[in-house]
């Protein structure tokens, strides 16, 4: 009995510790984390959310009959309830009804019952899945004032600066009438302006911007000599002094976070650490990276080295090491006399040469290597790869090699978001990552039903044994559907593929528009017009997240938007996100996936099985379309490759999380 009580007390203390220090989830083992989460969320079921939303909706008639002056008075009363503490269910419903009415009067948009369900789930710390086109922007904007009232500050994370500015501006009238000011933190903003924005109750921004500002605060505050000095500094800034870098932190605490496109931010970006670094004054390694690139170019594949494309790793063979030994003797720098370090530099150059390809992982813009996000297809101009990889890619391309950078502060997005006591999010594809959301962030996932039934048709996957047969069939399919007057959104995995397909379409005389990282400034306009009848849009998987594709009358009558994927992505969620652009709010639409057994995904994760099927299918290098048993086998190989890619990504994120936990345990001040 005493042993059982000891275990119970230990569990209780761990749960209490978790509530006291939400930024330290490793204090709970997996069982305790799930137990605590279930206790906190037992009440918030889908049926409970629907009952609460319907009761909120029943207040609509009363709210509509309220004068503007009386509505403003209601807003003030609701805010006072939240500021004092937990308002209780009745006031949660009434406050949501009040904010909903404010949004209706200000914007003309009235939230559906399912959007009220989503808002309540967000308020209760959940990650919600709402199908693309179901109104996540409105859902977030009616819960944001309630979060700001209750927690003083709320950060709303979006996937790019454009969406942050757009949503902050479009929702400003709602928030101000709810007694909350709003601002957006964007790349070009100077430091003094950022202080002013962060002081507002509601702040929009990208994870990169807000996390980087938080890290800069830690660097500044880390220069203080004592905890007493830190408290004095923060107290002075809280006393109304003019915000300045010397008067306190820029980000006034992490209170509540609402993450838009939560799967992209919390899962896909979770493995990427954000680093604040500065260039060293002298770059003695510039010539070394150039020499390593030239040595790598002289080596023979298979005989001298082998590439593990899936792991982005190069291994030297015995012959390769022997040849390199002779090459090192030709070079003057002392670093080439240290065999282990010299071989490491050449392996890095081989990885840069064979695993990082222009048009896929990066592009060259204004003479600089700019990383392309493999999940969103966007440029990441302020990021660079670590451990000399960026310099190795620059040397491969013959560009000026930038100086190595000295790390000043580092944090992963997983660790950063776990520091928020209140964390919620919304996306169109959260269910596929539900277990990981629960394990890493202790946030359950709720799938919100659609307002209208989804009538989008899912056409069968077409599988080909080679690239040429696949691309020929893709262009034929586009031409046929275009002839029906339907708009078409074509998804590609890389900038290179989008440019290649654009050339093929031009050759057929098919007018089209291209959306990739090279045309990101026109993203919103391109995506918003993609629903016009007869429009052909070729896009990387950036695909205008956050911007609705609305059909015109002719497009709807012709059958709606058709989404065509030219290959499968490394995660099923990304395929679903792209396909979800069609069939919004009960619109007609369809989707189809084209894939080849020599696609990059398959060659990295299921090359052996794919080769056997290709050999049996024949067709030479051009390839043929598989049918019958071959098609079923090909589809199984495609899904196997995707599952292996997903598993590898999960392992990478788990490794980053493990490193975060170690850092937090052994270096608590970091």
C-alpha positions as CSV (number, residue, x, y, z in Angstrom):
1,X,0.0,0.0,0.0
2,X,2.8,2.4,0.9
3,X,4.5,1.6,-2.4
4,X,1.3,2.5,-4.3
5,X,1.0,5.7,-2.4
6,X,4.6,6.6,-3.1
7,X,4.0,6.0,-6.9
8,X,0.8,8.1,-6.7
9,X,2.5,11.0,-4.9
10,X,5.3,10.9,-7.4
11,X,2.9,11.1,-10.3
12,X,1.0,13.9,-8.6
13,X,4.2,15.9,-8.0
14,X,5.3,15.4,-11.6
15,X,1.9,16.6,-12.9
16,X,2.0,19.6,-10.5
17,X,5.6,20.3,-11.7
18,X,4.4,20.2,-15.3
19,X,1.7,22.8,-14.5
20,X,4.2,24.9,-12.7
21,X,6.9,24.7,-15.4
22,X,5.2,24.0,-18.7
23,X,8.4,24.7,-20.5
24,X,9.9,21.5,-19.0
25,X,7.8,18.6,-20.2
26,X,10.6,16.1,-19.7
27,X,9.7,16.2,-16.0
28,X,6.9,13.8,-17.0
29,X,7.4,10.3,-18.3
30,X,5.3,9.3,-21.3
31,X,2.6,7.7,-19.1
32,X,2.3,10.7,-16.8
33,X,2.2,13.1,-19.7
34,X,-0.7,11.3,-21.2
35,X,-2.4,10.8,-17.9
36,X,-2.2,14.5,-17.1
37,X,-3.4,15.5,-20.6
38,X,-6.4,13.2,-20.3
39,X,-7.4,14.6,-16.9
40,X,-7.2,18.2,-18.3
41,X,-9.1,17.4,-21.4
42,X,-11.6,14.7,-20.4
43,X,-14.4,17.2,-20.6
44,X,-13.5,18.7,-24.0
45,X,-14.9,16.0,-26.3
46,X,-16.3,16.7,-29.8
47,X,-19.9,16.2,-28.5
48,X,-19.2,18.6,-25.7
49,X,-17.8,21.2,-28.1
50,X,-20.9,20.9,-30.3
51,X,-23.3,21.4,-27.3
52,X,-21.4,24.5,-26.2
53,X,-21.3,25.8,-29.8
54,X,-25.0,25.3,-30.3
55,X,-25.8,27.1,-27.0
56,X,-23.5,29.9,-28.1
57,X,-25.3,30.0,-31.5
58,X,-28.6,30.3,-29.6
59,X,-27.5,33.6,-28.3
60,X,-27.2,35.1,-31.8
61,X,-30.7,36.5,-31.9
62,X,-30.1,38.3,-28.6
63,X,-26.8,39.7,-29.8
64,X,-28.2,40.9,-33.1
65,X,-30.9,42.8,-31.3
66,X,-28.3,44.6,-29.2
67,X,-27.4,48.2,-30.1
68,X,-23.8,49.2,-30.8
69,X,-23.4,51.0,-27.5
70,X,-24.8,48.0,-25.6
71,X,-22.6,45.6,-27.5
72,X,-19.5,47.7,-26.6
73,X,-20.6,47.6,-22.9
74,X,-21.0,43.8,-23.2
75,X,-17.4,43.5,-24.6
76,X,-16.1,45.5,-21.6
77,X,-18.0,43.3,-19.1
78,X,-16.7,40.1,-20.8
79,X,-13.2,41.4,-20.8
80,X,-13.4,42.2,-17.0
81,X,-14.5,38.6,-16.3
82,X,-11.6,37.2,-18.2
83,X,-9.0,39.6,-16.7
84,X,-10.1,38.6,-13.2
85,X,-9.6,34.9,-13.8
86,X,-11.3,31.8,-15.2
87,X,-14.7,33.1,-16.2
88,X,-16.6,29.8,-16.2
89,X,-18.5,28.1,-19.0
90,X,-21.5,30.5,-19.1
91,X,-19.2,33.5,-19.7
92,X,-17.1,31.6,-22.1
93,X,-20.2,31.0,-24.3
94,X,-21.5,34.6,-23.9
95,X,-18.1,36.1,-24.6
96,X,-17.7,34.0,-27.7
97,X,-21.2,35.1,-28.9
98,X,-20.2,38.7,-28.3
99,X,-17.0,38.5,-30.3
100,X,-18.8,36.6,-33.0
101,X,-21.3,39.4,-33.3
102,X,-18.5,42.0,-33.3
103,X,-16.9,40.1,-36.2
104,X,-20.2,40.0,-38.1
105,X,-20.8,43.7,-37.7
106,X,-17.3,44.7,-38.6
107,X,-16.5,42.3,-41.5
108,X,-19.9,40.9,-42.5
109,X,-18.6,37.3,-41.7
110,X,-20.6,35.3,-39.3
111,X,-19.0,32.2,-37.8
112,X,-20.8,28.8,-38.4
113,X,-21.4,26.4,-35.5
114,X,-18.4,24.3,-36.6
115,X,-16.2,27.5,-36.4
116,X,-17.5,28.1,-32.9
117,X,-16.6,24.5,-32.0
118,X,-13.1,25.2,-33.4
119,X,-12.8,28.5,-31.4
120,X,-13.8,26.7,-28.1
121,X,-11.3,23.9,-28.8
122,X,-8.6,26.5,-29.3
123,X,-9.5,28.3,-26.1
124,X,-9.2,24.9,-24.3
125,X,-5.6,24.4,-25.5
126,X,-6.2,22.0,-28.3
127,X,-4.8,21.5,-31.8
128,X,-7.7,21.4,-34.3
129,X,-8.0,20.1,-37.8
130,X,-10.2,22.2,-40.0
131,X,-10.4,21.3,-43.7
132,X,-8.9,23.8,-46.1
133,X,-11.5,26.5,-46.9
134,X,-13.5,26.1,-43.7
135,X,-12.6,29.5,-42.3
136,X,-9.6,29.0,-40.0
137,X,-8.8,32.8,-40.2
138,X,-12.2,33.7,-38.8
139,X,-12.1,30.9,-36.2
140,X,-8.8,32.2,-34.9
141,X,-9.9,35.8,-34.9
142,X,-12.9,35.2,-32.7
143,X,-10.9,33.3,-30.0
144,X,-7.8,35.6,-30.0
145,X,-9.5,38.4,-28.0
146,X,-10.6,35.8,-25.3
147,X,-7.0,34.5,-25.1
148,X,-5.6,38.0,-24.9
149,X,-8.1,39.0,-22.1
150,X,-7.3,35.8,-20.1
151,X,-3.5,35.7,-20.6
152,X,-2.6,39.4,-21.3
153,X,-0.6,38.6,-24.5
154,X,-1.2,36.1,-27.3
155,X,1.2,35.4,-30.2
156,X,-0.4,34.2,-33.4
157,X,2.0,32.4,-35.6
158,X,1.7,32.3,-39.4
159,X,3.8,30.7,-42.1
160,X,5.1,34.0,-43.8
161,X,5.4,37.7,-43.3
162,X,2.7,38.4,-45.9
163,X,0.0,36.4,-44.0
164,X,1.1,38.0,-40.7
165,X,0.6,41.5,-42.1
166,X,-2.5,40.6,-44.0
167,X,-4.3,39.0,-41.1
168,X,-3.3,41.6,-38.5
169,X,-4.7,44.3,-40.8
170,X,-7.8,42.5,-41.8
171,X,-8.7,41.5,-38.2
172,X,-7.7,44.9,-36.7
173,X,-11.2,46.3,-36.5
174,X,-12.5,43.2,-34.7
175,X,-9.7,43.3,-32.1
176,X,-9.9,47.0,-31.4
177,X,-13.6,46.8,-30.8
178,X,-12.8,44.0,-28.4
179,X,-10.4,46.4,-26.6
180,X,-7.3,44.7,-27.9
181,X,-4.7,46.3,-30.1
182,X,-2.9,44.2,-32.7
183,X,0.4,44.4,-34.6
184,X,2.6,42.2,-36.9
185,X,6.3,41.6,-36.6
186,X,7.9,41.3,-40.0
187,X,11.4,41.0,-41.4
188,X,12.0,44.6,-42.4
189,X,10.9,46.1,-39.1
190,X,13.6,47.8,-37.0
191,X,14.2,47.1,-33.3
192,X,12.4,50.1,-31.8
193,X,9.3,49.3,-33.8
194,X,9.4,45.7,-32.6
195,X,9.2,46.8,-29.0
196,X,6.0,48.7,-29.7
197,X,4.4,45.8,-31.5
198,X,5.3,43.3,-28.8
199,X,3.7,45.5,-26.2
200,X,0.3,45.0,-27.8
201,X,-2.1,42.2,-26.6
202,X,-2.2,40.4,-29.9
203,X,0.9,40.0,-32.1
204,X,1.1,38.2,-35.4
205,X,4.4,36.9,-36.7
206,X,6.3,33.9,-38.1
207,X,8.1,31.4,-35.8
208,X,11.4,32.6,-37.1
209,X,10.8,36.3,-36.2
210,X,9.4,35.8,-32.8
211,X,11.8,33.0,-31.8
212,X,14.8,35.1,-33.0
213,X,13.6,38.1,-31.0
214,X,13.2,35.9,-27.9
215,X,16.7,34.6,-28.4
216,X,18.1,38.1,-28.8
217,X,16.5,38.9,-25.4
218,X,18.2,36.0,-23.8
219,X,21.6,37.1,-25.2
220,X,21.0,40.6,-23.8
221,X,19.7,39.5,-20.4
222,X,22.4,36.8,-20.2
223,X,25.0,39.6,-19.9
224,X,23.5,40.7,-16.5
225,X,25.6,39.8,-13.5
226,X,22.9,38.7,-11.1
227,X,19.3,37.7,-10.8
228,X,18.7,40.8,-8.7
229,X,19.9,43.0,-11.6
230,X,17.6,41.1,-14.0
231,X,14.6,41.7,-11.7
232,X,15.5,45.4,-11.4
233,X,15.8,45.7,-15.2
234,X,12.5,44.0,-15.9
235,X,10.8,46.0,-13.1
236,X,12.1,49.2,-14.6
237,X,10.7,48.3,-18.1
238,X,7.3,47.4,-16.6
239,X,7.1,50.8,-14.9
240,X,6.4,52.6,-18.1
241,X,9.8,53.6,-19.3
242,X,10.4,54.1,-23.0
243,X,11.0,50.7,-24.6
244,X,14.7,50.3,-25.5
245,X,17.1,47.5,-25.8
246,X,18.8,48.5,-22.5
247,X,15.5,48.7,-20.6
248,X,14.3,45.1,-20.7
249,X,13.3,42.2,-22.9
250,X,11.7,42.9,-26.3
251,X,9.3,40.0,-25.9
252,X,7.4,40.6,-22.6
253,X,7.1,36.9,-21.7
254,X,5.6,33.8,-23.5
255,X,2.0,33.7,-22.4
256,X,-0.2,32.2,-25.0
257,X,0.4,31.0,-28.6
258,X,-2.0,30.3,-31.4
259,X,-0.3,28.5,-34.3
260,X,-1.8,28.7,-37.8
261,X,-0.8,25.8,-40.1
262,X,0.2,23.9,-36.9
263,X,1.5,20.8,-38.7
264,X,4.0,22.9,-40.7
265,X,5.2,24.9,-37.7
266,X,5.1,22.3,-34.9
267,X,6.0,19.2,-36.8
268,X,7.8,20.0,-40.1
269,X,9.8,22.9,-38.7
270,X,10.3,21.1,-35.4
271,X,13.5,19.5,-36.5
272,X,15.1,22.9,-37.5
273,X,17.0,24.7,-34.8
274,X,16.9,28.5,-34.9
275,X,20.4,29.9,-34.4
276,X,21.6,33.4,-33.7
277,X,25.1,33.7,-35.0
278,X,27.7,36.2,-36.1
279,X,30.3,36.0,-38.8
280,X,33.9,35.6,-37.6
281,X,36.1,38.5,-38.4
282,X,38.4,36.4,-40.6
283,X,37.5,33.5,-42.7
284,X,40.6,31.3,-43.0
285,X,38.6,28.4,-44.3
286,X,37.4,29.9,-47.6
287,X,40.2,28.4,-49.6
288,X,39.9,25.1,-47.8
289,X,36.3,24.6,-48.8
290,X,37.2,25.4,-52.4
291,X,40.0,22.8,-52.3
292,X,37.6,20.2,-50.8
293,X,35.0,20.8,-53.6
294,X,37.7,20.2,-56.2
295,X,38.9,17.0,-54.6
296,X,35.3,15.7,-54.4
297,X,34.9,16.4,-58.1
298,X,37.9,14.2,-58.9
299,X,36.6,11.1,-57.0
300,X,34.6,8.4,-58.8
301,X,31.2,7.4,-57.6
302,X,30.9,3.8,-56.2
303,X,34.6,3.1,-56.7
304,X,35.8,6.0,-54.4
305,X,32.6,6.8,-52.4
306,X,29.0,5.8,-51.8
307,X,26.1,8.2,-51.2
308,X,23.3,7.4,-48.8
309,X,20.8,9.9,-50.3
310,X,18.1,9.3,-47.7
311,X,20.5,10.1,-44.8
312,X,22.4,12.7,-46.8
313,X,25.7,11.0,-46.0
314,X,28.8,10.1,-47.9
315,X,31.2,7.2,-47.1
316,X,34.6,6.8,-48.6
317,X,35.8,3.4,-49.8
318,X,39.3,2.0,-49.2
319,X,40.3,3.1,-52.7
320,X,38.8,6.5,-52.1
321,X,40.9,7.0,-49.0
322,X,44.0,5.8,-50.8
323,X,43.5,8.3,-53.6
324,X,42.7,11.1,-51.3
325,X,45.9,10.5,-49.4
326,X,47.9,11.2,-52.5
327,X,45.7,14.3,-53.3
328,X,46.2,15.7,-49.8
329,X,50.0,15.6,-50.4
330,X,49.6,18.0,-53.3
331,X,48.1,20.7,-51.1
332,X,50.0,23.2,-48.9
333,X,47.6,24.0,-46.0
334,X,48.5,22.2,-42.8
335,X,44.8,21.0,-42.3
336,X,45.3,18.5,-45.1
337,X,47.9,16.7,-43.0
338,X,45.3,15.8,-40.4
339,X,43.8,12.8,-42.2
340,X,40.5,12.6,-40.2
341,X,39.7,16.3,-40.5
342,X,40.7,16.3,-44.2
343,X,38.5,13.3,-45.0
344,X,35.6,15.0,-43.1
345,X,35.9,18.1,-45.3
346,X,35.8,16.0,-48.5
347,X,32.8,14.0,-47.3
348,X,31.0,17.2,-46.6
349,X,31.9,18.4,-50.1
350,X,30.5,15.1,-51.5
351,X,27.3,15.6,-49.6
352,X,27.0,19.1,-50.9
353,X,27.6,17.9,-54.5
354,X,25.3,14.9,-54.6
355,X,22.6,15.4,-51.9
356,X,22.0,19.2,-52.2
357,X,20.8,20.1,-55.6
358,X,20.0,23.5,-57.1
359,X,16.3,23.9,-57.7
360,X,15.5,21.4,-55.0
361,X,17.2,22.2,-51.7
362,X,18.5,25.7,-52.7
363,X,18.6,28.3,-55.4
364,X,21.1,31.0,-56.3
365,X,19.7,34.5,-55.9
366,X,21.9,37.6,-56.5
367,X,25.1,35.5,-56.2
368,X,24.1,33.9,-52.9
369,X,22.9,30.4,-52.0
370,X,19.4,30.7,-50.6
371,X,17.8,27.7,-48.9
372,X,14.5,26.4,-50.2
373,X,12.2,25.0,-47.5
374,X,11.5,21.4,-48.6
375,X,8.1,21.4,-46.9
376,X,6.7,24.7,-48.1
377,X,8.8,25.4,-51.3
378,X,9.6,28.9,-49.9
379,X,12.9,30.8,-49.9
380,X,14.6,31.0,-46.5
381,X,16.9,34.0,-47.2
382,X,18.1,34.4,-43.6
383,X,19.0,30.8,-42.9
384,X,22.2,28.9,-43.6
385,X,23.2,25.3,-43.0
386,X,25.4,24.4,-40.1
387,X,28.8,22.8,-39.7
388,X,30.3,24.1,-42.9
389,X,27.6,22.6,-45.2
390,X,26.5,26.0,-46.5
391,X,30.1,26.9,-47.3
392,X,30.6,23.5,-49.1
393,X,27.5,24.3,-51.3
394,X,28.9,27.7,-52.1
395,X,32.3,26.2,-53.0
396,X,30.5,23.7,-55.3
397,X,28.7,26.4,-57.1
398,X,31.9,28.5,-57.5
399,X,30.6,31.4,-55.4
400,X,32.4,33.5,-52.9
401,X,32.5,31.4,-49.7
402,X,31.0,33.2,-46.8
403,X,32.7,33.2,-43.4
404,X,32.0,30.5,-40.9
405,X,29.6,31.7,-38.2
406,X,30.0,31.7,-34.5
407,X,26.8,30.5,-32.6
408,X,25.6,32.9,-29.9
409,X,22.3,31.3,-29.1
410,X,20.4,28.2,-30.3
411,X,16.9,26.8,-29.7
412,X,14.7,24.4,-31.6
413,X,11.1,25.3,-32.4
414,X,10.0,22.2,-30.4
415,X,11.6,23.5,-27.3
416,X,10.5,27.1,-27.9
417,X,6.8,26.2,-28.3
418,X,6.8,24.0,-25.2
419,X,7.7,27.1,-23.2
420,X,4.3,28.6,-23.7
421,X,1.9,27.7,-20.8
422,X,-1.0,28.1,-23.3
423,X,-0.5,26.5,-26.7
424,X,-3.1,25.8,-29.4
425,X,-3.2,25.5,-33.1
426,X,-5.1,24.9,-36.3
427,X,-4.4,23.3,-39.6
428,X,-6.0,21.3,-42.4
429,X,-4.0,18.1,-41.7
430,X,-3.3,17.7,-38.0
431,X,-4.9,14.2,-37.6
432,X,-2.0,12.5,-39.4
433,X,0.4,13.9,-36.7
434,X,-1.9,13.5,-33.7
435,X,0.3,11.1,-31.7
436,X,3.4,13.2,-32.2
437,X,1.5,16.4,-31.2
438,X,0.3,14.7,-28.0
439,X,3.7,13.2,-27.2
440,X,5.8,16.3,-27.9
441,X,3.5,19.1,-26.9
442,X,0.9,17.4,-24.6
443,X,-1.8,18.8,-26.8
444,X,-4.6,16.6,-28.0
445,X,-5.9,16.9,-31.6
446,X,-9.6,17.5,-32.4
447,X,-11.0,17.0,-35.9
448,X,-13.7,19.6,-36.5
449,X,-16.4,18.5,-38.9
450,X,-17.0,20.4,-42.1
451,X,-19.8,22.9,-42.4
452,X,-20.9,21.2,-45.6
453,X,-20.2,17.7,-46.9
454,X,-17.0,17.4,-48.9
455,X,-18.0,16.2,-52.4
456,X,-14.5,16.3,-53.9
457,X,-13.7,13.2,-56.1
458,X,-10.5,11.3,-55.5
459,X,-9.3,9.8,-58.8
460,X,-7.1,6.7,-58.7
461,X,-3.3,7.0,-58.6
462,X,-1.6,6.6,-61.9
463,X,1.8,4.8,-61.6
464,X,4.5,4.8,-64.3
465,X,7.8,3.0,-64.6
466,X,9.7,6.0,-65.9
467,X,9.8,9.8,-65.9
468,X,9.1,10.5,-69.5
469,X,5.9,8.4,-69.6
470,X,4.7,10.2,-66.5
471,X,5.3,13.7,-67.7
472,X,3.7,12.9,-71.1
473,X,0.6,11.6,-69.3
474,X,0.5,14.7,-67.0
475,X,0.6,17.1,-69.9
476,X,-2.1,15.1,-71.7
477,X,-4.3,15.1,-68.6
478,X,-3.9,18.8,-68.1
479,X,-4.8,19.5,-71.7
480,X,-7.9,17.3,-71.5
481,X,-9.3,18.8,-68.3
482,X,-8.4,22.4,-69.5
483,X,-10.5,21.7,-72.5
484,X,-13.5,21.2,-70.2
485,X,-13.1,24.7,-68.9
486,X,-12.1,23.6,-65.4
487,X,-9.3,25.4,-63.4
488,X,-6.3,23.1,-62.6
489,X,-3.8,23.4,-59.8
490,X,-0.7,21.3,-60.5
491,X,1.6,20.4,-57.6
492,X,5.4,19.9,-58.0
493,X,8.0,19.0,-55.4
494,X,10.7,21.3,-56.6
495,X,11.4,24.6,-58.4
496,X,13.2,22.6,-61.1
497,X,10.1,20.4,-61.7
498,X,7.8,23.4,-61.9
499,X,10.0,25.1,-64.5
500,X,10.3,21.9,-66.5
501,X,6.5,21.4,-66.5
502,X,6.0,25.0,-67.5
503,X,8.2,24.5,-70.5
504,X,6.2,21.4,-71.5
505,X,2.9,23.3,-71.2
506,X,4.2,26.2,-73.3
507,X,5.2,23.7,-75.9
508,X,1.6,22.6,-76.2
509,X,0.4,26.2,-76.3
510,X,-1.3,26.0,-72.9
511,X,-1.4,29.3,-71.0
512,X,-0.5,28.9,-67.4
513,X,1.0,30.7,-64.3
514,X,3.9,29.4,-62.1
515,X,4.0,29.8,-58.3
516,X,7.3,28.8,-56.7
517,X,9.8,30.5,-54.5
518,X,11.1,32.6,-57.4
519,X,7.6,34.2,-57.7
520,X,6.6,34.3,-54.1
521,X,5.8,38.1,-54.2
522,X,2.9,37.3,-56.4
523,X,1.7,34.3,-54.3
524,X,-1.6,35.7,-53.0
525,X,-2.7,37.1,-56.3
526,X,-1.8,33.9,-58.2
527,X,-3.5,31.6,-55.8
528,X,-6.6,33.8,-55.5
529,X,-7.1,33.7,-59.2
530,X,-6.4,30.0,-59.5
531,X,-10.1,29.2,-59.3
532,X,-11.1,31.0,-62.5
533,X,-12.4,28.8,-65.3
534,X,-9.7,27.5,-67.7
535,X,-6.9,28.7,-65.4
536,X,-3.8,26.5,-65.1
537,X,-1.5,27.1,-62.1
538,X,1.7,25.2,-61.6
539,X,3.0,25.4,-58.0
540,X,5.5,24.0,-55.6
541,X,4.0,22.8,-52.3
542,X,3.9,26.4,-51.0
543,X,0.5,26.5,-52.8
544,X,-0.6,29.7,-51.2
545,X,-1.3,28.4,-47.7
546,X,-3.7,30.8,-46.0
547,X,-5.3,32.1,-49.2
548,X,-8.6,30.6,-50.4
549,X,-9.0,29.4,-54.0
550,X,-12.5,30.6,-54.8
551,X,-14.3,29.4,-57.9
552,X,-16.1,31.6,-60.3
553,X,-19.5,30.6,-61.7
554,X,-18.2,29.0,-64.9
555,X,-15.6,27.0,-63.0
556,X,-18.2,25.7,-60.6
557,X,-20.5,24.6,-63.4
558,X,-17.6,22.9,-65.3
559,X,-16.9,20.7,-62.3
560,X,-14.7,22.8,-60.0
561,X,-11.0,22.9,-59.3
562,X,-8.9,19.9,-60.3
563,X,-5.7,19.3,-58.2
564,X,-3.0,17.2,-59.9
565,X,0.1,16.1,-58.0
566,X,3.1,15.2,-60.1
567,X,4.6,13.1,-57.4
568,X,4.1,12.1,-53.8
569,X,5.7,14.1,-51.0
570,X,7.7,12.9,-48.1
571,X,4.7,13.1,-45.8
572,X,1.1,12.2,-46.5
573,X,0.0,15.4,-44.7
574,X,1.6,17.5,-47.5
575,X,-0.3,15.6,-50.1
576,X,-3.6,16.1,-48.2
577,X,-2.8,19.8,-47.7
578,X,-2.4,20.2,-51.5
579,X,-5.4,18.1,-52.4
580,X,-7.5,20.0,-49.9
581,X,-7.3,23.1,-52.1
582,X,-10.1,21.6,-54.1
583,X,-13.7,21.1,-52.9
584,X,-13.8,23.8,-50.2
585,X,-17.1,24.6,-48.5
586,X,-19.0,22.0,-50.5
587,X,-17.7,23.1,-53.9
588,X,-17.2,20.4,-56.6
589,X,-13.7,19.3,-57.4
590,X,-11.4,16.4,-58.0
591,X,-7.8,15.3,-57.4
592,X,-5.4,12.8,-58.8
593,X,-1.8,11.8,-58.1
594,X,0.7,10.8,-60.8
595,X,3.9,9.0,-59.7
596,X,6.8,7.2,-61.2
597,X,8.9,4.4,-59.7
598,X,12.1,6.5,-60.3
599,X,10.7,9.5,-58.4
600,X,13.2,11.0,-55.9
601,X,11.0,9.7,-53.0
602,X,11.0,6.2,-54.2
603,X,14.7,6.1,-55.2
604,X,15.7,7.3,-51.7
605,X,13.4,5.0,-49.6
606,X,12.4,2.0,-51.7
607,X,14.8,1.7,-54.6
608,X,15.1,-2.1,-54.5
609,X,11.5,-2.9,-54.7
610,X,10.9,-0.3,-57.3
611,X,13.7,-1.6,-59.6
612,X,12.1,-5.1,-59.6
613,X,8.7,-3.7,-60.7
614,X,10.3,-1.5,-63.3
615,X,12.3,-4.4,-64.8
616,X,9.1,-6.5,-65.0
617,X,7.1,-3.6,-66.6
618,X,9.7,-2.9,-69.3
619,X,9.4,0.2,-71.4
620,X,13.1,1.2,-71.3
621,X,14.2,4.5,-69.9
622,X,11.0,6.3,-71.1
623,X,8.8,4.0,-69.1
624,X,5.2,2.9,-69.4
625,X,2.1,3.2,-67.3
626,X,1.5,0.3,-65.0
627,X,-1.9,-1.4,-64.9
628,X,-3.5,-4.3,-63.1
629,X,-1.2,-6.1,-60.6
630,X,1.8,-3.9,-61.5
631,X,-0.2,-0.7,-60.6
632,X,-1.2,-2.2,-57.3
633,X,2.4,-3.2,-56.5
634,X,3.6,0.2,-57.6
635,X,1.1,2.0,-55.4
636,X,2.2,-0.2,-52.4
637,X,5.9,0.7,-53.1
638,X,5.0,4.4,-53.2
639,X,3.2,4.2,-49.9
640,X,6.1,2.2,-48.4
641,X,8.6,4.9,-49.5
642,X,6.4,7.6,-48.0
643,X,6.0,5.8,-44.7
644,X,9.8,5.3,-44.5
645,X,10.3,9.0,-45.2
646,X,7.8,9.9,-42.5
647,X,9.5,7.5,-40.0
648,X,12.9,9.0,-40.7
649,X,11.5,12.6,-40.2
650,X,10.0,11.5,-36.9
651,X,13.3,10.0,-35.7
652,X,15.1,13.2,-36.6
653,X,12.6,15.3,-34.6
654,X,12.8,12.9,-31.7
655,X,16.6,13.3,-31.8
656,X,16.3,17.1,-31.7
657,X,13.9,16.7,-28.8
658,X,16.3,14.5,-27.0
659,X,19.1,17.1,-27.4
660,X,16.7,19.8,-26.2
661,X,15.9,17.8,-23.1
662,X,19.6,17.2,-22.4
663,X,20.4,20.9,-22.8
664,X,17.6,21.9,-20.5
665,X,18.6,19.3,-17.9
666,X,22.4,20.0,-17.9
667,X,22.5,23.6,-19.1
668,X,19.4,25.2,-17.6
669,X,20.6,28.7,-18.2
670,X,21.1,28.1,-21.9
